[in-house]
Amino acid sequence: MKRYLQAMPLLMLAWLVGCADNQVKPDEYSGFLQDYSRLTAQENVSGTTVLAWVDPNLKLERYTSFYIEPVQYYPRPAPSERLSQQTLDGIASYYSQALKHELGQALPVVDSPNSDSLVLRPAITAVGSQTQSLKPYEVIPIALVAAGVSTAAGIRDQDTRIATEANFLDGDTSAVVAQVVRKGTGQPLESSAQTISVQDVKGVLDGWARDMRLSYTRLRHR
């Protein structure tokens, strides 16, 4: 019995981490993509499981540039005491810059789309928040998910969680040629009162942008 009690914190931690995985579930779809039926779970270039779809007839060699639409929120979030409008704007701006920086290493990024452009339409989407007490999902723009147990009894650590959905479109026909849905975990927060900053999710945004570039490169040379 004593060994069982000693093992309980480790078992609880493993269970909580399992609940906070980074694969988006159907009940967390935002509606931004409209059609999710083609998505399948795939391991991307960084070894992360994401939901994605690529048109099997896609010929990437025909594109000579990227056009990246401004990052939008879907649905539009309401700022709060923990998540200010300034932070929301900063997160969207940083994600846009990261995408342009990474994808610009693969193809020129143009200021307006043309018939030879591969158009990226990215969004930061709402995700679910599930606490240790298994409360129902709450749709909020940047969700907090219990991901560990604090050393101080009765206090729970929280991680910043953020999700993205993106369409890739043909610049000539506007047809959707690829889609991706994923979420990530940012910096841990010390308490439920701590405000969220752009810094907390920069690593996630950088990783998403880098994976898009590497995925494009792999597909382009496949």
C-alpha positions as CSV (number, residue, x, y, z in Angstrom):
1,M,0.0,0.0,0.0
2,K,2.8,2.4,0.9
3,R,4.5,1.8,-2.5
4,Y,1.1,2.4,-4.2
5,L,0.6,5.7,-2.5
6,Q,4.2,6.8,-3.3
7,A,3.6,6.0,-7.0
8,M,0.3,7.9,-7.2
9,P,1.8,11.4,-8.0
10,L,3.7,9.9,-10.9
11,L,0.6,8.1,-12.2
12,M,-1.4,11.3,-12.0
13,L,1.3,13.2,-13.8
14,A,1.4,10.7,-16.6
15,W,-2.4,10.8,-16.9
16,L,-2.4,14.6,-17.0
17,V,0.3,14.8,-19.7
18,G,-1.6,12.2,-21.7
19,C,-4.7,14.4,-21.6
20,A,-2.7,17.4,-22.8
21,D,-1.5,15.9,-26.1
22,N,-1.0,18.1,-29.1
23,Q,-3.3,16.4,-31.6
24,V,-6.5,18.3,-32.3
25,K,-9.7,16.4,-31.8
26,P,-12.8,16.8,-33.9
27,D,-14.7,18.5,-31.1
28,E,-12.0,21.2,-31.2
29,Y,-12.3,22.1,-34.8
30,S,-13.1,25.8,-35.2
31,G,-14.9,25.8,-38.5
32,F,-12.3,27.8,-40.2
33,L,-11.5,25.1,-42.8
34,Q,-15.1,24.3,-43.4
35,D,-14.3,20.8,-44.7
36,Y,-12.4,18.6,-42.3
37,S,-13.4,15.2,-43.8
38,R,-10.1,14.8,-45.8
39,L,-7.8,15.3,-42.8
40,T,-5.7,12.4,-41.6
41,A,-3.3,12.0,-38.8
42,Q,0.2,12.3,-40.2
43,E,3.7,12.5,-38.7
44,N,5.4,15.7,-40.0
45,V,9.0,16.5,-40.5
46,S,9.6,17.2,-36.8
47,G,8.1,13.9,-35.7
48,T,4.9,15.6,-34.4
49,T,1.5,14.1,-35.3
50,V,-0.7,16.6,-37.0
51,L,-3.9,16.5,-39.0
52,A,-3.2,17.3,-42.7
53,W,-4.3,16.8,-46.2
54,V,-2.5,17.4,-49.5
55,D,-4.2,17.2,-52.9
56,P,-2.6,14.1,-54.6
57,N,-2.5,16.0,-57.9
58,L,-0.6,19.0,-56.4
59,K,2.4,20.0,-58.5
60,L,4.4,22.3,-56.3
61,E,6.9,23.0,-59.1
62,R,4.5,25.3,-60.8
63,Y,4.6,27.8,-58.0
64,T,7.2,30.6,-58.1
65,S,6.2,32.5,-55.0
66,F,4.3,32.4,-51.7
67,Y,1.6,34.9,-50.7
68,I,0.9,34.8,-47.0
69,E,-2.4,36.4,-45.9
70,P,-2.4,38.2,-42.5
71,V,-2.9,35.8,-39.6
72,Q,-6.4,36.0,-38.3
73,Y,-8.2,34.7,-35.3
74,Y,-11.1,32.4,-35.8
75,P,-13.4,32.9,-34.1
76,R,-12.5,36.4,-33.1
77,P,-11.5,36.4,-29.4
78,A,-12.5,38.9,-26.7
79,P,-9.5,40.2,-24.7
80,S,-9.5,39.5,-20.9
81,E,-7.5,40.4,-17.8
82,R,-5.2,37.4,-18.6
83,L,-5.0,37.9,-22.4
84,S,-4.9,41.6,-23.5
85,Q,-5.7,42.9,-26.9
86,Q,-2.1,44.0,-27.2
87,T,-1.0,40.4,-26.6
88,L,-3.5,39.0,-29.1
89,D,-2.3,41.5,-31.7
90,G,1.3,40.7,-30.9
91,I,0.8,36.9,-31.2
92,A,-0.8,37.3,-34.7
93,S,1.9,39.7,-35.8
94,Y,4.7,37.4,-34.6
95,Y,3.2,34.4,-36.3
96,S,2.9,36.3,-39.6
97,Q,6.6,37.3,-39.4
98,A,7.7,33.8,-38.5
99,L,5.8,32.4,-41.6
100,K,7.3,35.0,-43.9
101,H,10.8,34.4,-42.5
102,E,10.6,30.6,-42.9
103,L,8.7,30.2,-46.1
104,G,10.8,33.0,-47.7
105,Q,13.7,30.6,-47.5
106,A,11.9,28.3,-49.9
107,L,10.3,30.7,-52.3
108,P,10.1,34.5,-52.6
109,V,7.2,36.0,-50.5
110,V,5.2,38.5,-52.6
111,D,3.0,41.4,-51.4
112,S,0.1,40.4,-53.6
113,P,-0.9,37.0,-55.1
114,N,-0.5,36.1,-58.7
115,S,-1.5,33.1,-60.8
116,D,1.8,31.4,-59.9
117,S,1.6,32.0,-56.1
118,L,0.9,29.4,-53.5
119,V,-1.4,31.2,-51.1
120,L,-1.3,30.5,-47.3
121,R,-4.4,31.5,-45.3
122,P,-3.5,30.9,-41.7
123,A,-5.6,31.3,-38.5
124,I,-5.1,31.0,-34.8
125,T,-8.2,29.1,-33.7
126,A,-10.0,28.4,-30.5
127,V,-9.1,25.2,-28.6
128,G,-10.5,23.4,-25.6
129,S,-9.5,23.7,-22.0
130,Q,-9.7,20.6,-19.8
131,T,-8.8,20.9,-16.1
132,Q,-7.8,18.2,-13.7
133,S,-11.4,18.1,-12.4
134,L,-12.6,17.2,-15.9
135,K,-14.8,20.2,-16.4
136,P,-16.4,20.5,-19.8
137,Y,-14.5,22.0,-22.7
138,E,-14.6,25.8,-22.8
139,V,-13.9,27.5,-26.2
140,I,-11.4,30.3,-25.6
141,P,-8.8,31.7,-28.0
142,I,-5.7,30.7,-26.0
143,A,-6.6,27.8,-23.7
144,L,-5.0,26.8,-20.4
145,V,-4.6,23.1,-19.8
146,A,-3.5,21.5,-16.6
147,A,-0.3,19.7,-17.5
148,G,1.4,18.9,-14.2
149,V,1.2,19.1,-10.4
150,S,2.9,21.8,-8.5
151,T,5.2,21.0,-5.6
152,A,3.0,23.2,-3.5
153,A,0.0,21.1,-2.4
154,G,-3.3,22.1,-4.0
155,I,-1.8,24.4,-6.7
156,R,-1.8,23.3,-10.3
157,D,0.7,24.3,-12.9
158,Q,-0.8,25.4,-16.3
159,D,0.6,25.5,-19.8
160,T,-0.3,27.9,-22.5
161,R,-2.0,26.1,-25.4
162,I,-2.5,27.5,-28.8
163,A,-3.9,26.0,-32.0
164,T,-3.7,26.8,-35.7
165,E,-5.6,25.9,-38.9
166,A,-4.4,26.8,-42.3
167,N,-5.4,26.5,-46.0
168,F,-3.0,26.5,-48.9
169,L,-4.7,27.8,-52.0
170,D,-3.8,27.9,-55.7
171,G,-3.2,31.6,-56.6
172,D,-4.8,31.1,-60.0
173,T,-8.0,29.2,-59.2
174,S,-8.3,29.8,-55.4
175,A,-8.8,26.0,-55.0
176,V,-7.7,24.6,-51.7
177,V,-4.6,22.3,-52.4
178,A,-3.5,21.5,-48.8
179,Q,-4.7,21.9,-45.2
180,V,-3.2,21.5,-41.8
181,V,-4.6,21.6,-38.2
182,R,-2.4,21.4,-35.1
183,K,-1.9,22.7,-31.6
184,G,1.0,23.2,-29.3
185,T,2.1,23.8,-25.8
186,G,3.9,27.0,-24.8
187,Q,5.7,28.1,-21.7
188,P,4.3,26.9,-18.3
189,L,2.5,29.5,-16.1
190,E,3.1,29.6,-12.4
191,S,-0.6,30.1,-11.5
192,S,-4.1,30.7,-12.9
193,A,-3.6,34.4,-12.2
194,Q,-0.5,34.8,-14.4
195,T,-1.1,36.8,-17.6
196,I,-0.2,35.3,-21.0
197,S,2.4,37.1,-23.1
198,V,3.7,36.8,-26.7
199,Q,6.9,35.3,-25.3
200,D,5.0,32.4,-23.8
201,V,4.0,31.1,-27.3
202,K,6.9,32.3,-29.5
203,G,8.6,28.8,-29.5
204,V,5.4,27.2,-30.7
205,L,4.9,29.7,-33.5
206,D,8.5,29.4,-34.6
207,G,8.1,25.6,-34.7
208,W,4.9,25.8,-36.8
209,A,6.5,28.1,-39.3
210,R,9.6,26.0,-39.6
211,D,7.6,22.8,-40.1
212,M,5.6,24.4,-42.9
213,R,8.9,25.3,-44.7
214,L,10.4,21.8,-44.2
215,S,7.1,20.1,-45.2
216,Y,7.0,22.2,-48.4
217,T,10.6,21.4,-49.2
218,R,10.1,17.6,-48.6
219,L,7.0,17.6,-50.8
220,R,8.6,19.8,-53.5
221,H,11.5,17.3,-53.9
222,R,9.5,14.1,-53.4
